[in-house]
Amino acid sequence: MTAAPIVEIRDLRKVYSRMRKDDVVAVERLDLTLGTPGTVHGFLGPNGSGKTTTIRCLLGLIRPTSGAVRVFGVDSTTSFHLAAPRVGAMVENPKMFPNFSGRRNLSLLADMAGIAKSEVDRVLSIVGLSERDGDSFESYSLGMKQRLAIAAALLKNPELLILDEPANGLDPAGIAEMRILIRSIAEEGKAVLVSSHQLAEIEQVCDDVTIIHQGNLIESGTLDQIRRHAGADNVVVEIENRDAAITVLAAAGVQARPRPAERELVVDVDADRSSDVTRILAEGGMYLQGLYAERATLEAAFLNLTGAAPPPPTAPPGDSAQNDADYIADDTASGQTGTGVAS
């Protein structure tokens, strides 16, 4: 018998009803499948695109308007409790007792879930907080708070880890640490689903991605498959006389065009043909001052696929473009109304 996918979302639609205002379609006919342990799947889109709404449906926190949402073959809307022991999640901003130490916060969560205290030591080591475990949560940097939240999500040693914007608000050093941490967790054999609007960062950690925009599925596949929508790789040449270089390359059947930057040309060849560009120019009596490969990027693919500017790296926290207070309260599916750490 073929095992059920780890995550299976089919034709998901979520409409929020709002008092005295028009309904809001947060997710429209979304499909997503995650089936391989030991991989990181990027769930990408701008803030307000429906990422957090989708994750809330996945965790049984809200009801889909229509469609199927399953985790390990279990219907999240009706029976998520059956899959919950295999899932750890951090949704939006981590919630902890500010005056308690990192260790005490985790110990309380472990006690409530009937988890052995030895697991607290294990997860503190994984996220690199063993030496700061006695410090209060409120004294932690934002990056440390995010790592403690991930530690909480790892307490059950879950097979699936869901992280909603784990690098949101972090400085470059914190983002790099988070990237290494996520990759190391996947290498332990866990499936990791990471939602993010930071395309350049997620590109460095994910194996495959799903892109959504305004609640709609845009594209899903491996990084290489998605990057193809950015166009071909190019070679960029820096040379003194650009016009003459374009003429020499054209005579050899190679097209080139000037860049806005002074003395730069984009040459329409694959990166592995950069030595041919150097040879053609040298045979024409021209010597370049620099050359580098310009790879197709996830950000460029997003631009081509959506026709929209890539999400800004400094976008404010949170996914929803609407105010949750406006939504009718009977939306919850399981009585769980909060966000934060689901461990």
Backbone torsions as a table, in degrees:
resi	resn	phi	psi	omega
1	MET	NA	133.9	178.8
2	THR	-75.4	131.2	-179.7
3	ALA	-67.7	147.1	177.8
4	ALA	-68.1	148.8	175.4
5	PRO	-58.2	153.0	177.7
6	ILE	-62.6	-47.8	175.3
7	VAL	-128.0	132.2	176.9
8	GLU	-138.8	113.6	177.9
9	ILE	-118.3	126.5	-177.8
10	ARG	-129.4	121.3	171.4
11	ASP	56.1	38.1	-177.5
12	LEU	-70.3	131.7	174.3
13	ARG	-134.4	133.1	177.8
14	LYS	-133.4	119.3	177.9
15	VAL	-116.7	127.0	175.7
16	TYR	-93.9	127.1	172.7
17	SER	-89.0	135.3	-178.1
18	ARG	-126.4	137.6	-179.9
19	MET	-67.1	127.2	175.7
20	ARG	64.9	16.3	177.4
21	LYS	-140.4	165.8	177.8
22	ASP	-66.9	152.0	173.9
23	ASP	-62.5	153.4	179.2
24	VAL	-118.8	123.2	175.1
25	VAL	-87.7	106.3	-177.4
26	ALA	-86.7	-36.8	179.1
27	VAL	-136.7	135.6	-175.3
28	GLU	-130.1	105.1	171.7
29	ARG	55.8	57.2	-175.4
30	LEU	-96.7	135.3	172.2
31	ASP	-118.0	139.4	177.3
32	LEU	-155.9	134.4	177.0
33	THR	-131.5	132.8	175.9
34	LEU	-129.5	115.5	-172.1
35	GLY	-132.3	5.4	-173.2
36	THR	-120.8	114.5	174.2
37	PRO	-62.8	152.2	177.5
38	GLY	80.8	14.1	179.7
39	THR	-124.2	158.9	175.8
40	VAL	-112.0	122.4	178.6
41	HIS	-107.3	121.6	178.5
42	GLY	-87.3	128.5	178.2
43	PHE	-110.5	100.7	-162.5
44	LEU	-114.4	145.7	175.5
45	GLY	166.3	162.3	179.2
46	PRO	-64.4	163.2	171.4
47	ASN	-58.0	135.6	-177.5
48	GLY	89.4	4.2	-177.2
49	SER	-85.2	-10.0	178.0
50	GLY	111.3	8.1	-176.6
51	LYS	-65.4	-51.9	-177.3
52	THR	-67.2	-36.5	175.8
53	THR	-59.1	-44.0	178.4
54	THR	-61.2	-44.1	-179.9
55	ILE	-64.5	-39.6	177.3
56	ARG	-62.1	-39.6	175.0
57	CYS	-63.4	-41.2	-178.2
58	LEU	-62.8	-36.0	-177.6
59	LEU	-91.2	6.2	179.0
60	GLY	72.6	18.6	-178.9
61	LEU	-82.9	-28.4	175.4
62	ILE	-138.2	159.0	-178.9
63	ARG	-88.7	133.6	168.7
64	PRO	-65.9	150.4	171.5
65	THR	-70.6	-39.1	175.0
66	SER	-159.9	168.0	179.6
67	GLY	101.3	173.9	-177.5
68	ALA	-115.2	135.6	178.2
69	VAL	-133.0	116.6	-176.9
70	ARG	-130.8	144.0	173.6
71	VAL	-125.6	122.0	-175.2
72	PHE	52.3	36.7	177.0
73	GLY	82.4	-1.6	-177.5
74	VAL	-97.2	136.0	177.4
75	ASP	-69.1	114.7	-176.7
76	SER	-65.6	-30.5	-176.2
77	THR	-69.1	-38.0	-174.5
78	THR	-108.0	-26.0	-169.2
79	SER	-140.2	32.0	-176.6
80	PHE	-59.0	-27.8	-178.9
81	HIS	-57.7	-25.0	179.1
82	LEU	-73.6	-28.8	179.0
83	ALA	-96.1	-17.1	-172.8
84	ALA	-53.2	-39.1	179.6
85	PRO	-61.7	-17.1	-178.2
86	ARG	-100.9	3.3	-173.6
87	VAL	-125.6	132.9	169.7
88	GLY	-119.3	143.6	-175.5
89	ALA	-148.0	146.7	170.0
90	MET	-124.6	113.6	-176.1
91	VAL	-116.2	120.6	-179.9
92	GLU	58.6	-144.9	-170.3
93	ASN	-78.1	132.1	-180.0
94	PRO	-64.8	138.0	178.6
95	LYS	-111.7	118.4	178.3
96	MET	-138.8	165.5	172.9
97	PHE	-74.1	116.3	-172.1
98	PRO	-64.1	-32.3	-176.3
99	ASN	-88.3	-8.2	178.8
100	PHE	-87.8	152.3	176.5
101	SER	-70.1	163.8	176.4
102	GLY	-58.0	-43.3	-180.0
103	ARG	-63.4	-42.8	-177.6
104	ARG	-66.4	-38.9	175.8
105	ASN	-57.8	-47.3	-179.3
106	LEU	-67.2	-37.3	180.0
107	SER	-63.6	-40.1	177.4
108	LEU	-62.2	-43.9	178.5
109	LEU	-63.6	-40.3	178.7
110	ALA	-63.8	-42.1	179.2
111	ASP	-61.1	-45.2	-177.8
112	MET	-63.5	-31.1	-177.3
113	ALA	-96.5	0.3	-179.2
114	GLY	68.9	33.7	-177.8
115	ILE	-100.0	139.6	-178.7
116	ALA	-60.6	142.4	-178.9
117	LYS	-62.3	-24.7	178.8
118	SER	-61.3	-25.2	178.6
119	GLU	-67.7	-27.8	177.2
120	VAL	-62.1	-45.4	177.6
121	ASP	-60.7	-41.9	-177.0
122	ARG	-62.2	-48.2	-175.2
123	VAL	-74.1	-32.3	175.2
124	LEU	-61.2	-38.6	177.8
125	SER	-67.0	-41.4	-179.2
126	ILE	-58.9	-43.8	-175.2
127	VAL	-91.3	3.4	174.1
128	GLY	74.4	33.4	-179.1
129	LEU	-117.0	12.9	-177.3
130	SER	-58.2	-38.0	-177.0
131	GLU	-81.0	-10.0	178.7
132	ARG	-118.8	17.6	-173.9
133	ASP	-67.5	-22.0	-179.8
134	GLY	-88.3	-6.4	179.5
135	ASP	-80.0	150.7	-179.6
136	SER	-68.4	150.3	179.5
137	PHE	-59.5	-38.7	-177.6
138	GLU	-67.3	-19.7	178.9
139	SER	-85.7	-9.2	-178.6
140	TYR	-72.3	149.4	168.8
141	SER	-69.6	167.4	178.9
142	LEU	-58.9	-41.8	179.5
143	GLY	-62.2	-39.9	178.1
144	MET	-67.2	-38.3	176.9
145	LYS	-62.2	-41.3	178.4
146	GLN	-64.9	-39.5	179.6
147	ARG	-68.1	-36.6	177.0
148	LEU	-66.0	-37.8	177.0
149	ALA	-62.7	-39.1	176.8
150	ILE	-66.8	-39.0	176.1
151	ALA	-57.8	-42.1	178.0
152	ALA	-61.5	-40.7	179.8
153	ALA	-69.0	-20.6	-178.5
154	LEU	-92.5	-4.5	-174.1
155	LEU	-55.9	-37.6	-178.3
156	LYS	-80.7	1.4	-173.1
157	ASN	52.9	56.2	-171.5
158	PRO	-71.5	158.1	174.7
159	GLU	-83.1	-26.8	178.8
160	LEU	-123.3	128.1	176.5
161	LEU	-116.8	124.7	-179.7
162	ILE	-112.0	122.4	-177.8
163	LEU	-123.1	120.0	-178.6
164	ASP	-99.7	108.1	179.7
165	GLU	51.5	56.8	-176.2
166	PRO	-67.7	-20.8	-179.2
167	ALA	-101.3	9.5	-175.7
168	ASN	-62.6	125.9	176.6
169	GLY	81.6	-2.8	-178.3
170	LEU	-78.6	151.1	174.5
171	ASP	-78.5	171.2	-176.7
172	PRO	-54.6	-39.2	179.7
173	ALA	-66.0	-41.6	178.5
174	GLY	-64.8	-38.2	178.0
175	ILE	-64.0	-42.1	178.7
176	ALA	-63.1	-41.4	177.9
177	GLU	-63.3	-41.8	-179.8
178	MET	-64.5	-39.5	179.7
179	ARG	-61.3	-45.0	179.8
180	ILE	-64.4	-41.5	-179.2
181	LEU	-63.1	-46.5	-179.0
182	ILE	-61.5	-43.5	-179.4
183	ARG	-63.9	-39.8	-178.9
184	SER	-67.4	-34.6	177.9
185	ILE	-66.1	-41.8	177.7
186	ALA	-63.8	-37.5	-178.7
187	GLU	-67.6	-14.2	173.3
188	GLU	-81.0	-1.4	176.9
189	GLY	101.8	5.9	178.6
190	LYS	-87.6	148.2	170.1
191	ALA	-85.8	132.1	-177.9
192	VAL	-122.4	127.1	174.0
193	LEU	-110.3	117.3	-176.5
194	VAL	-117.7	119.7	172.3
195	SER	-91.7	142.4	-178.0
196	SER	-163.8	153.7	169.1
197	HIS	-105.7	-0.2	-176.3
198	GLN	-94.0	87.4	-170.8
199	LEU	-63.5	-44.0	-176.7
200	ALA	-62.9	-36.7	-179.5
201	GLU	-73.8	-44.2	-177.1
202	ILE	-65.7	-28.2	179.1
203	GLU	-61.3	-27.6	-176.4
204	GLN	-86.0	-6.6	-175.3
205	VAL	-124.2	-20.8	-172.1
206	CYS	-91.0	152.4	173.0
207	ASP	-92.8	-38.1	176.1
208	ASP	-145.9	165.9	-172.7
209	VAL	-142.8	154.8	167.7
210	THR	-122.9	128.4	179.8
211	ILE	-108.0	127.0	173.5
212	ILE	-122.0	153.5	-178.5
213	HIS	-148.7	123.9	-178.6
214	GLN	53.6	40.1	176.3
215	GLY	81.1	-0.9	-176.9
216	ASN	-109.3	142.6	173.1
217	LEU	-68.0	127.5	178.0
218	ILE	-100.9	-48.0	-178.0
219	GLU	-165.8	151.3	176.4
220	SER	-144.8	140.0	179.7
221	GLY	164.6	-172.5	176.6
222	THR	-69.8	164.1	178.7
223	LEU	-57.4	-43.2	-179.4
224	ASP	-62.7	-40.1	178.6
225	GLN	-63.6	-41.6	-179.4
226	ILE	-69.7	-40.1	-177.9
227	ARG	-62.3	-24.6	179.1
228	ARG	-59.7	-25.3	178.3
229	HIS	-74.4	-8.6	177.6
230	ALA	-87.4	-5.4	-175.7
231	GLY	94.7	-176.0	-176.0
232	ALA	-79.3	158.6	170.4
233	ASP	-66.1	155.5	178.4
234	ASN	-130.9	165.4	170.9
235	VAL	-111.9	129.8	178.3
236	VAL	-106.3	127.9	-178.1
237	VAL	-115.5	135.8	171.6
238	GLU	-106.1	121.7	-174.8
239	ILE	-149.6	152.1	-172.7
240	GLU	-67.1	-52.2	-176.4
241	ASN	-105.6	93.0	-174.4
242	ARG	-67.2	-41.8	-177.0
243	ASP	-61.6	-43.8	179.1
244	ALA	-65.2	-39.2	179.7
245	ALA	-64.6	-39.8	178.0
246	ILE	-61.6	-40.3	179.9
247	THR	-65.7	-43.9	-179.9
248	VAL	-63.0	-44.3	-179.4
249	LEU	-67.2	-39.4	179.3
250	ALA	-62.3	-37.7	178.9
251	ALA	-62.9	-25.6	178.5
252	ALA	-95.3	7.9	177.5
253	GLY	82.3	19.2	-178.9
254	VAL	-114.2	124.3	-179.2
255	GLN	-86.9	141.4	177.7
256	ALA	-144.9	154.7	179.8
257	ARG	-142.7	148.2	-178.0
258	PRO	-71.9	149.4	172.7
259	ARG	-100.2	161.1	176.7
260	PRO	-58.5	-36.0	178.8
261	ALA	-65.0	137.6	-178.2
262	GLU	-60.6	135.1	176.1
263	ARG	72.1	11.5	179.5
264	GLU	-105.6	140.0	175.7
265	LEU	-124.2	142.8	168.9
266	VAL	-100.5	121.9	-178.0
267	VAL	-106.2	126.9	-174.2
268	ASP	-82.3	69.0	173.7
269	VAL	-137.7	158.0	174.8
270	ASP	-65.4	155.1	-177.6
271	ALA	-59.4	-31.8	-178.2
272	ASP	-73.8	-2.5	175.7
273	ARG	-104.9	17.8	-178.4
274	SER	-62.6	-32.1	178.6
275	SER	-66.9	-30.0	176.6
276	ASP	-66.0	-38.0	178.9
277	VAL	-63.4	-45.3	178.4
278	THR	-59.7	-43.6	-178.1
279	ARG	-65.4	-45.5	-178.6
280	ILE	-60.4	-44.2	-179.8
281	LEU	-66.7	-41.1	180.0
282	ALA	-64.1	-40.6	178.1
283	GLU	-64.7	-24.9	176.7
284	GLY	-89.8	8.8	178.2
285	GLY	78.2	21.5	-178.8
286	MET	-120.9	137.9	-176.5
287	TYR	-124.4	123.8	-175.2
288	LEU	-77.2	157.0	178.2
289	GLN	-99.3	-14.6	177.9
290	GLY	-171.5	156.1	179.1
291	LEU	-155.2	135.2	175.2
292	TYR	-151.2	155.2	178.0
293	ALA	-84.0	136.9	176.4
294	GLU	-111.9	105.6	-174.9
295	ARG	-81.2	148.1	171.1
296	ALA	-63.3	139.0	-175.3
297	THR	-118.8	160.6	175.7
298	LEU	-63.2	-36.3	179.5
299	GLU	-63.4	-43.7	177.8
300	ALA	-65.9	-37.2	177.1
301	ALA	-63.0	-41.8	178.2
302	PHE	-59.7	-43.2	179.8
303	LEU	-60.5	-45.6	-178.5
304	ASN	-69.2	-35.8	-176.7
305	LEU	-75.1	-36.6	-173.5
306	THR	-104.2	-19.9	-174.2
307	GLY	70.7	14.0	-178.9
308	ALA	-116.6	158.6	175.8
309	ALA	-65.8	146.9	177.2
310	PRO	-60.0	150.7	178.1
311	PRO	-59.2	137.3	-179.7
312	PRO	-68.7	142.5	-178.2
313	PRO	-68.8	-16.1	-176.9
314	THR	-108.1	24.5	-179.6
315	ALA	-61.0	150.4	-176.9
316	PRO	-68.9	157.7	-179.3
317	PRO	-60.6	157.0	175.3
318	GLY	94.7	149.1	-175.3
319	ASP	-101.1	-30.3	-169.7
320	SER	-81.2	134.9	177.5
321	ALA	-84.1	-8.5	-178.9
322	GLN	-108.6	167.7	177.6
323	ASN	-91.5	119.0	-177.3
324	ASP	-59.9	-24.5	-179.4
325	ALA	-65.4	-20.5	179.7
326	ASP	-79.3	-16.7	-173.1
327	TYR	-79.8	145.6	179.0
328	ILE	-63.8	135.3	-168.3
329	ALA	-69.9	-17.8	-175.5
330	ASP	-81.4	19.9	-177.1
331	ASP	-78.0	-22.6	-173.8
332	THR	-68.7	145.8	-177.1
333	ALA	-100.4	-22.5	-171.5
334	SER	-135.0	9.3	-178.3
335	GLY	84.6	-5.3	177.5
336	GLN	-89.0	109.9	-172.7
337	THR	-107.6	-6.6	-176.3
338	GLY	-98.8	166.0	169.8
339	THR	-116.7	179.0	-179.0
340	GLY	124.4	-133.4	-175.8
341	VAL	-93.0	124.6	172.1
342	ALA	-112.0	105.0	-175.4
343	SER	-118.7	NA	NA
